[in-house]
């Protein structure tokens, strides 16, 4: 039976017994060409001079954009449940003069 146009098709996903090992990544390197996005997932530890790539995923531009949308939606849901995700190295720092009230609170 043919689906009516504009109706999203449901896809069932099953995890098989031969599922590949999970890969932890704390560094991602993204390159692209007109036809594809290449995402290398690597691990980097303090004191290391090199990061080792442990997995590579190649996506077409449409699938890459769908991944972006899925990640944005998942992050919104996560932050709604657990609070904002803090980005290390991106903390707001006060620069410049403080008002007398701010100085009393700090000291």
N, C-alpha and C positions, 0 to 999 in steps of 0.2 A: 504494500500500500504506500502510495506516495504522500509525503508530508506536504501540507499546504505551504505555499511560499511565505517566508517570513516567520515560520514557526521553528524555534530552535530545536534541533535534534538532541535527544538525551543520549549520552554516551556512558555506558557502565564501565568502570575501571576496576580491575581485579589485580591484586598483588600476588604474583606467583611464588612458588617455593624457591625458584631460582633467581630471586631478586638480587641484584648486585649489591655489594657492600656499600654501606652509607659512607659519604665523604663529608668531613668537616672542612669548612672553608672560612677564613677570616680575611681573605683578600680576593677580590675579583678583578680581572683584567678584561676589558671589553674592546674588541676591534670590530670593524664592519667594512663591508664592500657594498656595492649597489644591490647585490643579491642576497646577502646574509649578514647576520650578527654572530660573532664568535665570542663566547664567554668562557674564559679560563678560570677555574676555581682553584685557589692556591691556599697554602698555609704559610704563615710567617710568625716567627717567635722572636722576642727581644734578644738581641745579641747575634742574630743570624745576619749574614750578609746576602743571602739569596732566599727567595721564596720558591717553593717547589709546587708546580702545578700538578694536581691530583685528578682533575677531571676537566673535560672540555665539552661544551654543549654548543651546537651550531643550530641557529634558528633562522627562518626566513623573516623578513621585516614584519609581516602580518602577525606571525606567532610571537615575535619579540614584543610587539605593541600589546598583544593580549597578555603576555607575561607581566609587563609593566602595569596594566590595569588590574590584574589579579593581585599583584604585590601591593599596590596602593589600597585596594579594598581590604586585603588581609591585615595590613598595618593599621588601618582605621579601626577595624574590629578589635585587634589586639590592644591598641591604645585605649579604646573604649572600655575594655575589660581590665587591663593592668596598668593604665596610665601611660604618659608620654615616654617614648624611647629616648634615652639620652645618647647623644652622639659625642663620643670622647674627642676632645680637641676642638669642639664647636661650642663650648660653654660661653655664655654671655659674660663679659668682663666689664666692670665699670671703669670708664676712662674719664679723666678730667676732674672737675671740681665736684664736691659733694655739698649738699645743703646742710645747714646746722642740724636739722632733724635727722638726716642720714648719718651724720657724724656721731650723734648721740646713740643711735641704734647700733653702730659698728663698735663703739668703744664702751 
